[in-house]
Amino acid sequence: MIKNRTAIVALLTGLNFLNYLDRYIVAAVLPRIQDELHLSNFEGGLLATVFLLGYFVTSPLFGKLGDRMSRKVLIAVGVATWSAATVASGLARSLWPMLLARAVVGVGEASYATLAPTIIDDITPPDKKGKTLAVFFLAVPVGSALGYLVGGFIEHRWGWRAAFFVGGGPGLVLALTCLAIAEPARHLASAKESLAAGFAKLAQLPLYRRAVLGYCAHTWAIGGFAYWAPKFLNKHYALELRTADFWFGVVTVVAGAIGTFVGGAMADRALAGLPAVPEGASHTSRENKLAANAQLRVCAIGVAIAAPLAALCFLMPSAAPFFAIAGVCEVGLFLSASPINAIMLRTAPAHLRATAMAVGIFAIHLFGDLWSPPVVGLFLDYLPIVLAMMALPIAFAIAGAVWWPRAHEAGD
């Protein structure tokens, strides 16, 4: 059995890198997929849509199951599922098998993304949760970029199908390792409690509700920014698309890593001087509310930095200052990567924490990046390109306003 906390965190973090690498390989090799399978741009875009639908639609189900049964078993099944589906993506000979494979990748990743953070939270001391979750969520910028780099490298040498085989293979091996995790004991939710009842309980919690609503606005803007920034660079600065993709990816990796680590450290430091949260304290205790508000302030500070800088970078006269300012902007955006997930776990009842993660994932995609790319695209169709992109800093500012702590929510 794997009982060492560092070993468990290392295993789950490594799998999270594979998670994001597998997710973004398809984008790296998409032109070759389109050429061989004769897919239109619309059909190519559907590969991302079905993945996202499989991901966020099934996350509440895994949250419900995770509060009622062994999480390590569900995680192992999820890892094996997304890895097998990634390999199957490389075997697809037409559109429909490829769509099915990408949807199943989303289902498998939903299980993992919903449950892995709850195990890390369970085994980590309170004063180290921020930094530990920061390590786990470092996979977001770095794993995503590796998907592009690994996919492009392998495709150039052995073809696009080999990229999926290499991406999915390690997960099939490591899935069994998850079963060796010594899962911490906890109080399981009643099997009789419905999923809707769990949703209703979470919706009544002001701090949880505000954390998720702010996260929706944040995800909406990040989704639009990531999707349209390369085209903005190409059209506004006449930068070659491959050059725009490369440098935007480099900036995202560096800024994302810095922001994620700094945000985790700030989240831990924000708790210094506050009353210690007693072991087994209720999510509604004054100590927990004070801690959640302090960490929400870190999230709010991050987007308060990012919002004006996002607006400023779109006004730059050339690509070089755009990248410089966008880098600082992305540091601010990634400050929230660790604390916002810690807040969702902290503000939910102990027996509903997996459900809380699932509801958060469901909400931020349903009300966030599912819609922002087409909405910003609609703006781009009818407005000057710089003015259209200003929808993104406005959304960041909304996230900051929602996240900024309220004194009355700290309790008496």
Contacts in CASP RR format, 6 or more apart in sequence:
PFRMAT RR
TARGET T0000
AUTHOR 0000-0000-0000
METHOD contacts of the structure
MODEL  1
MIKNRTAIVALLTGLNFLNYLDRYIVAAVLPRIQDELHLSNFEGGLLATV
FLLGYFVTSPLFGKLGDRMSRKVLIAVGVATWSAATVASGLARSLWPMLL
ARAVVGVGEASYATLAPTIIDDITPPDKKGKTLAVFFLAVPVGSALGYLV
GGFIEHRWGWRAAFFVGGGPGLVLALTCLAIAEPARHLASAKESLAAGFA
KLAQLPLYRRAVLGYCAHTWAIGGFAYWAPKFLNKHYALELRTADFWFGV
VTVVAGAIGTFVGGAMADRALAGLPAVPEGASHTSRENKLAANAQLRVCA
IGVAIAAPLAALCFLMPSAAPFFAIAGVCEVGLFLSASPINAIMLRTAPA
HLRATAMAVGIFAIHLFGDLWSPPVVGLFLDYLPIVLAMMALPIAFAIAG
AVWWPRAHEAGD
1 180 0 8 1.000
1 181 0 8 1.000
1 182 0 8 1.000
2 8 0 8 1.000
2 11 0 8 1.000
2 177 0 8 1.000
2 180 0 8 1.000
2 181 0 8 1.000
2 182 0 8 1.000
3 182 0 8 1.000
5 123 0 8 1.000
5 124 0 8 1.000
8 119 0 8 1.000
8 120 0 8 1.000
8 123 0 8 1.000
8 181 0 8 1.000
8 182 0 8 1.000
9 120 0 8 1.000
9 123 0 8 1.000
9 124 0 8 1.000
9 132 0 8 1.000
9 135 0 8 1.000
9 136 0 8 1.000
11 174 0 8 1.000
11 177 0 8 1.000
11 178 0 8 1.000
11 181 0 8 1.000
12 75 0 8 1.000
12 116 0 8 1.000
12 119 0 8 1.000
12 120 0 8 1.000
12 136 0 8 1.000
13 135 0 8 1.000
13 136 0 8 1.000
13 138 0 8 1.000
13 139 0 8 1.000
14 139 0 8 1.000
15 79 0 8 1.000
15 112 0 8 1.000
15 116 0 8 1.000
15 171 0 8 1.000
15 174 0 8 1.000
15 178 0 8 1.000
16 112 0 8 1.000
16 116 0 8 1.000
16 136 0 8 1.000
16 137 0 8 1.000
16 139 0 8 1.000
17 139 0 8 1.000
17 142 0 8 1.000
17 143 0 8 1.000
17 146 0 8 1.000
18 79 0 8 1.000
18 83 0 8 1.000
18 167 0 8 1.000
18 168 0 8 1.000
18 170 0 8 1.000
18 171 0 8 1.000
18 174 0 8 1.000
19 82 0 8 1.000
19 109 0 8 1.000
19 112 0 8 1.000
19 113 0 8 1.000
19 139 0 8 1.000
20 139 0 8 1.000
20 140 0 8 1.000
20 142 0 8 1.000
20 143 0 8 1.000
20 144 0 8 1.000
20 146 0 8 1.000
20 147 0 8 1.000
21 143 0 8 1.000
21 144 0 8 1.000
21 146 0 8 1.000
21 147 0 8 1.000
21 150 0 8 1.000
21 167 0 8 1.000
22 82 0 8 1.000
22 83 0 8 1.000
22 86 0 8 1.000
22 105 0 8 1.000
22 109 0 8 1.000
22 147 0 8 1.000
22 167 0 8 1.000
22 168 0 8 1.000
23 51 0 8 1.000
23 105 0 8 1.000
23 109 0 8 1.000
23 144 0 8 1.000
23 147 0 8 1.000
24 143 0 8 1.000
24 144 0 8 1.000
24 145 0 8 1.000
24 146 0 8 1.000
24 147 0 8 1.000
24 148 0 8 1.000
25 86 0 8 1.000
25 147 0 8 1.000
25 150 0 8 1.000
25 151 0 8 1.000
25 163 0 8 1.000
25 164 0 8 1.000
25 167 0 8 1.000
26 33 0 8 1.000
26 47 0 8 1.000
26 48 0 8 1.000
26 51 0 8 1.000
26 89 0 8 1.000
26 102 0 8 1.000
27 48 0 8 1.000
27 147 0 8 1.000
27 148 0 8 1.000
28 147 0 8 1.000
28 148 0 8 1.000
28 149 0 8 1.000
28 150 0 8 1.000
28 151 0 8 1.000
28 152 0 8 1.000
28 155 0 8 1.000
28 163 0 8 1.000
29 151 0 8 1.000
29 152 0 8 1.000
29 155 0 8 1.000
29 159 0 8 1.000
29 160 0 8 1.000
29 163 0 8 1.000
30 44 0 8 1.000
30 47 0 8 1.000
32 155 0 8 1.000
32 159 0 8 1.000
32 160 0 8 1.000
33 39 0 8 1.000
33 44 0 8 1.000
33 47 0 8 1.000
33 98 0 8 1.000
33 160 0 8 1.000
34 40 0 8 1.000
34 41 0 8 1.000
34 43 0 8 1.000
34 44 0 8 1.000
36 160 0 8 1.000
37 92 0 8 1.000
37 93 0 8 1.000
37 94 0 8 1.000
37 95 0 8 1.000
37 98 0 8 1.000
39 95 0 8 1.000
43 95 0 8 1.000
46 95 0 8 1.000
46 99 0 8 1.000
47 98 0 8 1.000
47 99 0 8 1.000
47 102 0 8 1.000
48 102 0 8 1.000
50 99 0 8 1.000
50 102 0 8 1.000
50 103 0 8 1.000
51 102 0 8 1.000
51 103 0 8 1.000
51 105 0 8 1.000
51 106 0 8 1.000
52 106 0 8 1.000
52 365 0 8 1.000
52 369 0 8 1.000
52 370 0 8 1.000
53 103 0 8 1.000
54 103 0 8 1.000
54 104 0 8 1.000
54 106 0 8 1.000
54 107 0 8 1.000
54 110 0 8 1.000
55 106 0 8 1.000
55 107 0 8 1.000
55 109 0 8 1.000
55 110 0 8 1.000
55 113 0 8 1.000
55 361 0 8 1.000
55 365 0 8 1.000
56 110 0 8 1.000
56 361 0 8 1.000
56 362 0 8 1.000
56 365 0 8 1.000
56 366 0 8 1.000
56 370 0 8 1.000
57 362 0 8 1.000
58 106 0 8 1.000
58 107 0 8 1.000
58 108 0 8 1.000
58 110 0 8 1.000
58 111 0 8 1.000
59 110 0 8 1.000
59 113 0 8 1.000
59 114 0 8 1.000
59 357 0 8 1.000
59 358 0 8 1.000
59 360 0 8 1.000
59 361 0 8 1.000
59 362 0 8 1.000
60 195 0 8 1.000
60 199 0 8 1.000
60 355 0 8 1.000
60 358 0 8 1.000
60 359 0 8 1.000
60 362 0 8 1.000
61 195 0 8 1.000
61 358 0 8 1.000
62 74 0 8 1.000
62 110 0 8 1.000
62 111 0 8 1.000
62 114 0 8 1.000
62 115 0 8 1.000
62 354 0 8 1.000
62 358 0 8 1.000
63 114 0 8 1.000
63 115 0 8 1.000
63 354 0 8 1.000
63 355 0 8 1.000
63 357 0 8 1.000
63 358 0 8 1.000
64 195 0 8 1.000
64 354 0 8 1.000
64 355 0 8 1.000
64 358 0 8 1.000
65 74 0 8 1.000
65 354 0 8 1.000
66 74 0 8 1.000
66 114 0 8 1.000
66 115 0 8 1.000
66 118 0 8 1.000
66 354 0 8 1.000
66 355 0 8 1.000
67 188 0 8 1.000
67 189 0 8 1.000
67 351 0 8 1.000
67 352 0 8 1.000
67 353 0 8 1.000
67 354 0 8 1.000
67 355 0 8 1.000
68 188 0 8 1.000
68 189 0 8 1.000
68 191 0 8 1.000
69 188 0 8 1.000
70 183 0 8 1.000
71 115 0 8 1.000
71 118 0 8 1.000
71 119 0 8 1.000
71 183 0 8 1.000
71 354 0 8 1.000
72 119 0 8 1.000
72 178 0 8 1.000
72 179 0 8 1.000
72 181 0 8 1.000
72 183 0 8 1.000
73 179 0 8 1.000
74 111 0 8 1.000
74 115 0 8 1.000
75 111 0 8 1.000
75 112 0 8 1.000
75 115 0 8 1.000
75 116 0 8 1.000
75 119 0 8 1.000
75 178 0 8 1.000
76 175 0 8 1.000
76 176 0 8 1.000
76 178 0 8 1.000
76 179 0 8 1.000
77 108 0 8 1.000
77 111 0 8 1.000
77 175 0 8 1.000
78 107 0 8 1.000
78 108 0 8 1.000
78 109 0 8 1.000
78 111 0 8 1.000
78 112 0 8 1.000
78 175 0 8 1.000
79 108 0 8 1.000
79 112 0 8 1.000
79 171 0 8 1.000
79 174 0 8 1.000
79 175 0 8 1.000
79 178 0 8 1.000
80 171 0 8 1.000
80 172 0 8 1.000
80 175 0 8 1.000
81 104 0 8 1.000
81 107 0 8 1.000
81 108 0 8 1.000
81 111 0 8 1.000
82 104 0 8 1.000
82 105 0 8 1.000
82 106 0 8 1.000
82 107 0 8 1.000
82 108 0 8 1.000
82 109 0 8 1.000
82 112 0 8 1.000
82 168 0 8 1.000
82 171 0 8 1.000
83 167 0 8 1.000
83 168 0 8 1.000
83 169 0 8 1.000
83 170 0 8 1.000
83 171 0 8 1.000
83 172 0 8 1.000
83 175 0 8 1.000
84 104 0 8 1.000
84 168 0 8 1.000
84 172 0 8 1.000
85 101 0 8 1.000
85 102 0 8 1.000
85 104 0 8 1.000
85 105 0 8 1.000
85 106 0 8 1.000
85 107 0 8 1.000
85 108 0 8 1.000
86 101 0 8 1.000
86 105 0 8 1.000
86 164 0 8 1.000
86 167 0 8 1.000
86 168 0 8 1.000
86 169 0 8 1.000
87 164 0 8 1.000
87 165 0 8 1.000
87 168 0 8 1.000
87 169 0 8 1.000
87 172 0 8 1.000
88 97 0 8 1.000
88 101 0 8 1.000
88 104 0 8 1.000
89 98 0 8 1.000
89 101 0 8 1.000
89 102 0 8 1.000
89 105 0 8 1.000
89 164 0 8 1.000
90 101 0 8 1.000
90 160 0 8 1.000
90 161 0 8 1.000
90 163 0 8 1.000
90 164 0 8 1.000
90 165 0 8 1.000
91 97 0 8 1.000
91 161 0 8 1.000
92 98 0 8 1.000
92 101 0 8 1.000
110 358 0 8 1.000
110 361 0 8 1.000
113 357 0 8 1.000
113 361 0 8 1.000
114 354 0 8 1.000
114 357 0 8 1.000
114 358 0 8 1.000
114 361 0 8 1.000
115 354 0 8 1.000
115 357 0 8 1.000
116 136 0 8 1.000
117 133 0 8 1.000
117 136 0 8 1.000
117 341 0 8 1.000
117 345 0 8 1.000
117 357 0 8 1.000
118 345 0 8 1.000
118 353 0 8 1.000
118 354 0 8 1.000
118 357 0 8 1.000
119 181 0 8 1.000
119 183 0 8 1.000
119 184 0 8 1.000
120 132 0 8 1.000
120 133 0 8 1.000
120 136 0 8 1.000
121 129 0 8 1.000
121 133 0 8 1.000
121 342 0 8 1.000
121 345 0 8 1.000
121 353 0 8 1.000
122 184 0 8 1.000
122 186 0 8 1.000
123 184 0 8 1.000
124 132 0 8 1.000
124 133 0 8 1.000
126 271 0 8 1.000
126 276 0 8 1.000
126 277 0 8 1.000
127 268 0 8 1.000
127 271 0 8 1.000
128 268 0 8 1.000
129 267 0 8 1.000
129 268 0 8 1.000
129 342 0 8 1.000
130 263 0 8 1.000
130 264 0 8 1.000
130 265 0 8 1.000
130 267 0 8 1.000
130 268 0 8 1.000
130 338 0 8 1.000
130 339 0 8 1.000
130 342 0 8 1.000
131 261 0 8 1.000
131 264 0 8 1.000
131 265 0 8 1.000
131 268 0 8 1.000
131 338 0 8 1.000
133 264 0 8 1.000
133 338 0 8 1.000
133 339 0 8 1.000
133 341 0 8 1.000
133 342 0 8 1.000
134 260 0 8 1.000
134 261 0 8 1.000
134 263 0 8 1.000
134 264 0 8 1.000
134 265 0 8 1.000
134 267 0 8 1.000
134 337 0 8 1.000
134 338 0 8 1.000
136 338 0 8 1.000
137 260 0 8 1.000
137 337 0 8 1.000
137 338 0 8 1.000
137 341 0 8 1.000
138 256 0 8 1.000
138 257 0 8 1.000
138 260 0 8 1.000
138 261 0 8 1.000
140 256 0 8 1.000
140 260 0 8 1.000
140 334 0 8 1.000
140 337 0 8 1.000
141 252 0 8 1.000
141 253 0 8 1.000
141 255 0 8 1.000
141 256 0 8 1.000
141 257 0 8 1.000
141 260 0 8 1.000
141 334 0 8 1.000
142 253 0 8 1.000
142 256 0 8 1.000
142 257 0 8 1.000
144 252 0 8 1.000
145 249 0 8 1.000
145 250 0 8 1.000
145 252 0 8 1.000
145 253 0 8 1.000
148 245 0 8 1.000
148 249 0 8 1.000
150 163 0 8 1.000
150 166 0 8 1.000
150 167 0 8 1.000
151 163 0 8 1.000
151 166 0 8 1.000
152 163 0 8 1.000
154 162 0 8 1.000
154 163 0 8 1.000
154 166 0 8 1.000
155 162 0 8 1.000
155 163 0 8 1.000
186 350 0 8 1.000
186 351 0 8 1.000
187 350 0 8 1.000
187 351 0 8 1.000
188 351 0 8 1.000
189 351 0 8 1.000
189 352 0 8 1.000
189 355 0 8 1.000
195 355 0 8 1.000
198 352 0 8 1.000
198 355 0 8 1.000
199 355 0 8 1.000
199 359 0 8 1.000
201 349 0 8 1.000
201 352 0 8 1.000
202 208 0 8 1.000
202 209 0 8 1.000
202 348 0 8 1.000
202 352 0 8 1.000
202 355 0 8 1.000
202 356 0 8 1.000
202 359 0 8 1.000
203 209 0 8 1.000
205 283 0 8 1.000
205 284 0 8 1.000
205 347 0 8 1.000
205 348 0 8 1.000
206 409 0 8 1.000
207 289 0 8 1.000
207 292 0 8 1.000
207 293 0 8 1.000
207 296 0 8 1.000
207 343 0 8 1.000
207 347 0 8 1.000
207 409 0 8 1.000
208 343 0 8 1.000
208 344 0 8 1.000
208 347 0 8 1.000
208 348 0 8 1.000
208 356 0 8 1.000
210 296 0 8 1.000
210 402 0 8 1.000
210 403 0 8 1.000
210 406 0 8 1.000
210 409 0 8 1.000
211 292 0 8 1.000
211 296 0 8 1.000
211 299 0 8 1.000
211 340 0 8 1.000
211 343 0 8 1.000
211 344 0 8 1.000
211 347 0 8 1.000
211 403 0 8 1.000
212 344 0 8 1.000
212 359 0 8 1.000
212 360 0 8 1.000
212 363 0 8 1.000
212 364 0 8 1.000
213 402 0 8 1.000
214 398 0 8 1.000
214 399 0 8 1.000
214 400 0 8 1.000
214 402 0 8 1.000
214 403 0 8 1.000
215 336 0 8 1.000
215 340 0 8 1.000
215 360 0 8 1.000
215 363 0 8 1.000
215 364 0 8 1.000
215 399 0 8 1.000
216 363 0 8 1.000
216 364 0 8 1.000
216 367 0 8 1.000
216 368 0 8 1.000
217 368 0 8 1.000
217 395 0 8 1.000
217 396 0 8 1.000
217 398 0 8 1.000
217 399 0 8 1.000
217 400 0 8 1.000
217 402 0 8 1.000
218 299 0 8 1.000
218 303 0 8 1.000
218 333 0 8 1.000
218 336 0 8 1.000
218 340 0 8 1.000
218 364 0 8 1.000
218 395 0 8 1.000
218 396 0 8 1.000
218 399 0 8 1.000
219 364 0 8 1.000
219 365 0 8 1.000
219 368 0 8 1.000
219 369 0 8 1.000
220 367 0 8 1.000
220 368 0 8 1.000
220 369 0 8 1.000
220 371 0 8 1.000
220 372 0 8 1.000
220 395 0 8 1.000
221 310 0 8 1.000
221 372 0 8 1.000
221 392 0 8 1.000
221 393 0 8 1.000
221 395 0 8 1.000
221 396 0 8 1.000
221 399 0 8 1.000
222 333 0 8 1.000
222 369 0 8 1.000
223 368 0 8 1.000
223 369 0 8 1.000
223 372 0 8 1.000
223 373 0 8 1.000
224 369 0 8 1.000
224 372 0 8 1.000
224 373 0 8 1.000
224 376 0 8 1.000
224 392 0 8 1.000
225 310 0 8 1.000
225 392 0 8 1.000
226 252 0 8 1.000
227 372 0 8 1.000
227 373 0 8 1.000
227 376 0 8 1.000
228 373 0 8 1.000
228 376 0 8 1.000
228 377 0 8 1.000
228 380 0 8 1.000
228 389 0 8 1.000
229 244 0 8 1.000
229 248 0 8 1.000
229 326 0 8 1.000
230 241 0 8 1.000
230 244 0 8 1.000
230 245 0 8 1.000
230 248 0 8 1.000
231 241 0 8 1.000
231 244 0 8 1.000
232 314 0 8 1.000
232 385 0 8 1.000
232 389 0 8 1.000
233 239 0 8 1.000
233 244 0 8 1.000
233 248 0 8 1.000
233 319 0 8 1.000
233 322 0 8 1.000
234 240 0 8 1.000
234 241 0 8 1.000
234 244 0 8 1.000
235 385 0 8 1.000
236 385 0 8 1.000
236 386 0 8 1.000
237 318 0 8 1.000
237 319 0 8 1.000
237 322 0 8 1.000
239 319 0 8 1.000
244 319 0 8 1.000
247 319 0 8 1.000
247 323 0 8 1.000
248 323 0 8 1.000
248 326 0 8 1.000
251 323 0 8 1.000
251 326 0 8 1.000
251 327 0 8 1.000
251 330 0 8 1.000
252 330 0 8 1.000
254 327 0 8 1.000
255 326 0 8 1.000
255 327 0 8 1.000
255 328 0 8 1.000
255 329 0 8 1.000
255 330 0 8 1.000
255 331 0 8 1.000
255 334 0 8 1.000
256 330 0 8 1.000
256 331 0 8 1.000
256 333 0 8 1.000
256 334 0 8 1.000
256 337 0 8 1.000
258 331 0 8 1.000
258 334 0 8 1.000
259 330 0 8 1.000
259 331 0 8 1.000
259 332 0 8 1.000
259 333 0 8 1.000
259 334 0 8 1.000
259 335 0 8 1.000
259 337 0 8 1.000
260 334 0 8 1.000
260 335 0 8 1.000
260 337 0 8 1.000
260 338 0 8 1.000
262 331 0 8 1.000
262 335 0 8 1.000
263 298 0 8 1.000
263 334 0 8 1.000
263 335 0 8 1.000
263 336 0 8 1.000
263 337 0 8 1.000
263 338 0 8 1.000
263 339 0 8 1.000
264 298 0 8 1.000
264 335 0 8 1.000
264 337 0 8 1.000
264 338 0 8 1.000
264 339 0 8 1.000
266 298 0 8 1.000
266 301 0 8 1.000
266 335 0 8 1.000
266 339 0 8 1.000
267 295 0 8 1.000
267 298 0 8 1.000
267 338 0 8 1.000
267 339 0 8 1.000
267 342 0 8 1.000
270 291 0 8 1.000
270 294 0 8 1.000
270 295 0 8 1.000
270 297 0 8 1.000
270 298 0 8 1.000
270 339 0 8 1.000
271 291 0 8 1.000
271 294 0 8 1.000
271 295 0 8 1.000
274 287 0 8 1.000
274 290 0 8 1.000
274 291 0 8 1.000
274 294 0 8 1.000
275 286 0 8 1.000
275 287 0 8 1.000
275 290 0 8 1.000
276 287 0 8 1.000
277 285 0 8 1.000
277 287 0 8 1.000
277 288 0 8 1.000
277 291 0 8 1.000
278 285 0 8 1.000
278 287 0 8 1.000
280 350 0 8 1.000
281 287 0 8 1.000
281 288 0 8 1.000
282 288 0 8 1.000
282 349 0 8 1.000
283 346 0 8 1.000
283 347 0 8 1.000
283 348 0 8 1.000
283 349 0 8 1.000
283 350 0 8 1.000
286 410 0 8 1.000
286 411 0 8 1.000
286 412 0 8 1.000
288 346 0 8 1.000
288 347 0 8 1.000
289 409 0 8 1.000
289 410 0 8 1.000
289 411 0 8 1.000
290 410 0 8 1.000
290 411 0 8 1.000
291 346 0 8 1.000
292 343 0 8 1.000
292 346 0 8 1.000
292 347 0 8 1.000
293 405 0 8 1.000
293 406 0 8 1.000
293 409 0 8 1.000
293 410 0 8 1.000
294 405 0 8 1.000
295 339 0 8 1.000
295 342 0 8 1.000
295 343 0 8 1.000
295 346 0 8 1.000
296 339 0 8 1.000
296 343 0 8 1.000
296 403 0 8 1.000
296 404 0 8 1.000
296 405 0 8 1.000
297 403 0 8 1.000
297 404 0 8 1.000
297 405 0 8 1.000
298 335 0 8 1.000
298 336 0 8 1.000
298 339 0 8 1.000
299 335 0 8 1.000
299 336 0 8 1.000
299 339 0 8 1.000
299 340 0 8 1.000
299 343 0 8 1.000
299 399 0 8 1.000
299 400 0 8 1.000
299 403 0 8 1.000
300 400 0 8 1.000
300 403 0 8 1.000
300 404 0 8 1.000
300 405 0 8 1.000
301 335 0 8 1.000
302 332 0 8 1.000
302 333 0 8 1.000
302 335 0 8 1.000
302 336 0 8 1.000
302 400 0 8 1.000
303 332 0 8 1.000
303 333 0 8 1.000
303 336 0 8 1.000
303 396 0 8 1.000
303 397 0 8 1.000
303 399 0 8 1.000
303 400 0 8 1.000
303 403 0 8 1.000
304 400 0 8 1.000
305 328 0 8 1.000
305 329 0 8 1.000
305 331 0 8 1.000
305 332 0 8 1.000
305 335 0 8 1.000
306 329 0 8 1.000
306 330 0 8 1.000
306 332 0 8 1.000
306 333 0 8 1.000
306 393 0 8 1.000
306 396 0 8 1.000
307 393 0 8 1.000
307 394 0 8 1.000
307 396 0 8 1.000
307 397 0 8 1.000
307 400 0 8 1.000
308 393 0 8 1.000
309 325 0 8 1.000
309 326 0 8 1.000
309 328 0 8 1.000
309 329 0 8 1.000
310 326 0 8 1.000
310 329 0 8 1.000
310 392 0 8 1.000
310 393 0 8 1.000
310 396 0 8 1.000
311 390 0 8 1.000
311 393 0 8 1.000
312 325 0 8 1.000
313 321 0 8 1.000
313 322 0 8 1.000
313 325 0 8 1.000
313 326 0 8 1.000
313 329 0 8 1.000
314 322 0 8 1.000
314 386 0 8 1.000
314 389 0 8 1.000
314 390 0 8 1.000
315 386 0 8 1.000
316 322 0 8 1.000
316 325 0 8 1.000
333 396 0 8 1.000
336 403 0 8 1.000
341 357 0 8 1.000
344 356 0 8 1.000
344 357 0 8 1.000
344 360 0 8 1.000
345 353 0 8 1.000
345 356 0 8 1.000
345 357 0 8 1.000
347 356 0 8 1.000
348 355 0 8 1.000
348 356 0 8 1.000
372 395 0 8 1.000
375 391 0 8 1.000
376 388 0 8 1.000
376 389 0 8 1.000
376 391 0 8 1.000
376 392 0 8 1.000
377 388 0 8 1.000
379 387 0 8 1.000
379 388 0 8 1.000
379 389 0 8 1.000
379 391 0 8 1.000
380 388 0 8 1.000
382 388 0 8 1.000
END
